[in-house]
Amino acid sequence: MKYRALGRTGLKVSEIGFGAWGIGKGLWIGASDDESLKALSRSIDLGLNFIDTALGYGDGHSEQLVGQLVRQRSEAVYVATKIPPRNEVWPARPGTPVVETFPADHVIKCTEKSLKNLGLETIDVQQFHVWSDEWVGKGDWLGAIQKLKDQGKIRFFGVSINDYQPENAIKLLESGALDTVQVIYNIFEQSPGEKLFPACERHDVGVIVRVALDEGGLTGKITPDVTFAPDDFRNNYFRGDRKQQVYERVTRIASDLGITLDDMPETALRYTLSHPAVSTVIPGMRTVRNVERNCQIGDGAGLPEKTLERLKAHRWDRNFYQ
Ligand SMILES: NC(=O)c1ccc[n+]([C@@H]2O[C@H](COP(=O)([O-])OP(=O)(O)OC[C@H]3O[C@@H](n4cnc5c(N)ncnc54)[C@H](OP(=O)(O)O)[C@@H]3O)[C@@H](O)[C@H]2O)c1
């Protein structure tokens, strides 16, 4: 496993990090705690040292599993978690005052709750689970973040940028308040490369890439007849003819690159790691098998220039969360 600087934090994080939404259950149906713990443990064996979770993932369940694992291991493992907006609206809607989303008392209360779920004394990266640049210079949240840093309860602060709005954190980033951003970046969603990544490089802000596999769309496993358990959020994400659309797009990518559908997860992860602004990519993993496949990819090798050039044509601007 290779490691990269997480912006100016001084942390060196594994190229492959662990996306821990799915193991929290909640909107993802089908994880077993036993397999999730084995997957987490195997990832640490393979050199992974960065885990992304959230207070909201399974109402703290993901944090509890992550904390259990981290406490058992002697290796340094960095944990990032997230504070949900108090109004529980994802993503942040324009015009919403920050007092409705991240007032100081909520920031502090949620951090205390996460520390308890994790069973740890410090959170390495505390993130807001949504963000709007309208909130720069407003409210009392920044004082709360500073207080938590001073108390040693959090080390660094980041935001998880709203889906498909990569530029809606640049003002905050330029204000100097941010240590990291988390953003959707994948073969379909290429827009963070335009303005966000250059801004992160200029300000030495760490980049955590989420949804590199398009919630499974870029794994080659979303075929027109695949089904999900009732209540799994992907019934909505891939509703109607979306599975067919995804399958056609991914088949075209594979044939354009001369690879098989089975090679797609590797190509999709390497795509994200090919950008120099990216610190770590956090695929969602619930099984030892996926951990073993994905951790092999953190070997420092990006995709060849020619492949990256070809992939530009496969950009697909759309929002399946809506
Ligand atoms: N707003 C936010 O802040 C936000 C939103 C979304 C995600 N996130 C974070 O980003 C992480 C990643 O996003 P995600 O988990 O939603 O989606 P993702 O990483 O794009 O995709 C996860 C899917 O890919 C599958 N997968 C992983 N590795 C694979 C492999 N090698 N071969 C085949 N399939 C593979 C998983 O399989 P299984 O189904 O078998 O597990 C799962 O279905 C989350 O876990 C979370 O930490 C944050």
The ligand as a Tripos MOL2 file, in Angstrom:
@<TRIPOS>MOLECULE
LIG
   48    52     1     0     0
SMALL
NO_CHARGES

@<TRIPOS>ATOM
      1 N1        -22.5640   12.6600    1.5710 N.am      1 LIG1
      2 C1        -21.5290   11.9640    1.9700 C.2       1 LIG1
      3 O1        -20.7350   12.4400    2.7270 O.2       1 LIG1
      4 C2        -21.3200   10.5690    1.4300 C.ar      1 LIG1
      5 C3        -22.2170   10.0180    0.5110 C.ar      1 LIG1
      6 C4        -21.9360    8.7650   -0.0190 C.ar      1 LIG1
      7 C5        -20.7960    8.0820    0.3780 C.ar      1 LIG1
      8 N2        -19.9400    8.6270    1.3040 N.ar      1 LIG1
      9 C6        -18.7320    7.9120    1.7510 C.3       1 LIG1
     10 O2        -18.0720    7.3820    0.6030 O.3       1 LIG1
     11 C7        -17.9560    5.9550    0.7200 C.3       1 LIG1
     12 C8        -18.0240    5.3290   -0.6600 C.3       1 LIG1
     13 O3        -19.2710    5.5170   -1.2460 O.3       1 LIG1
     14 P1        -20.3440    4.3410   -1.3870 P.3       1 LIG1
     15 O4        -19.9770    3.2280   -0.4890 O.co2     1 LIG1
     16 O5        -21.6760    4.9510   -1.2230 O.co2     1 LIG1
     17 O6        -20.2310    3.9440   -2.9180 O.3       1 LIG1
     18 P2        -19.0860    3.3730   -3.8650 P.3       1 LIG1
     19 O7        -17.8180    3.2620   -3.1560 O.co2     1 LIG1
     20 O8        -19.1670    4.1560   -5.1260 O.co2     1 LIG1
     21 O9        -19.6880    1.9270   -4.2180 O.3       1 LIG1
     22 C9        -19.8980    0.9390   -3.2690 C.3       1 LIG1
     23 C10       -20.3630   -0.3230   -4.0000 C.3       1 LIG1
     24 O10       -19.2460   -0.8510   -4.7280 O.3       1 LIG1
     25 C11       -19.1350   -2.2150   -4.4450 C.3       1 LIG1
     26 N3        -17.7150   -2.5990   -4.5430 N.ar      1 LIG1
     27 C12       -16.6580   -2.1200   -3.8260 C.ar      1 LIG1
     28 N4        -15.5180   -2.6830   -4.2560 N.ar      1 LIG1
     29 C13       -15.8480   -3.5480   -5.2500 C.ar      1 LIG1
     30 C14       -15.1070   -4.4380   -6.0730 C.ar      1 LIG1
     31 N5        -13.7990   -4.5340   -5.9900 N.pl3     1 LIG1
     32 N6        -15.7900   -5.1870   -6.9720 N.ar      1 LIG1
     33 C15       -17.1430   -5.0940   -7.0940 C.ar      1 LIG1
     34 N7        -17.8890   -4.2690   -6.3350 N.ar      1 LIG1
     35 C16       -17.2520   -3.5040   -5.4290 C.ar      1 LIG1
     36 C17       -19.6910   -2.4100   -3.0620 C.3       1 LIG1
     37 O11       -20.0500   -3.7640   -2.9590 O.3       1 LIG1
     38 P3        -20.9400   -4.4240   -1.8160 P.3       1 LIG1
     39 O12       -22.3550   -4.0660   -2.1800 O.co2     1 LIG1
     40 O13       -20.6490   -5.8530   -1.9360 O.co2     1 LIG1
     41 O14       -20.4980   -3.8290   -0.5190 O.co2     1 LIG1
     42 C18       -20.8600   -1.4250   -3.0850 C.3       1 LIG1
     43 O15       -22.0010   -2.0050   -3.6960 O.3       1 LIG1
     44 C19       -19.0920    5.5850    1.6750 C.3       1 LIG1
     45 O16       -18.9210    4.2970    2.2370 O.3       1 LIG1
     46 C20       -19.0090    6.7180    2.6660 C.3       1 LIG1
     47 O17       -17.9340    6.5100    3.5520 O.3       1 LIG1
     48 C21       -20.1820    9.8710    1.8200 C.ar      1 LIG1
@<TRIPOS>BOND
     1     1     2 1
     2     2     3 2
     3     2     4 1
     4     4     5 ar
     5     4    48 ar
     6     5     6 ar
     7     6     7 ar
     8     7     8 ar
     9     8     9 1
    10     8    48 ar
    11     9    10 1
    12     9    46 1
    13    10    11 1
    14    11    12 1
    15    11    44 1
    16    12    13 1
    17    13    14 1
    18    14    15 2
    19    14    16 1
    20    14    17 1
    21    17    18 1
    22    18    19 2
    23    18    20 1
    24    18    21 1
    25    21    22 1
    26    22    23 1
    27    23    24 1
    28    23    42 1
    29    24    25 1
    30    25    26 1
    31    25    36 1
    32    26    27 ar
    33    26    35 ar
    34    27    28 ar
    35    28    29 ar
    36    29    30 ar
    37    29    35 ar
    38    30    31 1
    39    30    32 ar
    40    32    33 ar
    41    33    34 ar
    42    34    35 ar
    43    36    37 1
    44    36    42 1
    45    37    38 1
    46    38    39 2
    47    38    40 1
    48    38    41 1
    49    42    43 1
    50    44    45 1
    51    44    46 1
    52    46    47 1
@<TRIPOS>SUBSTRUCTURE
     1 LIG1         1 GROUP 0 **** ****
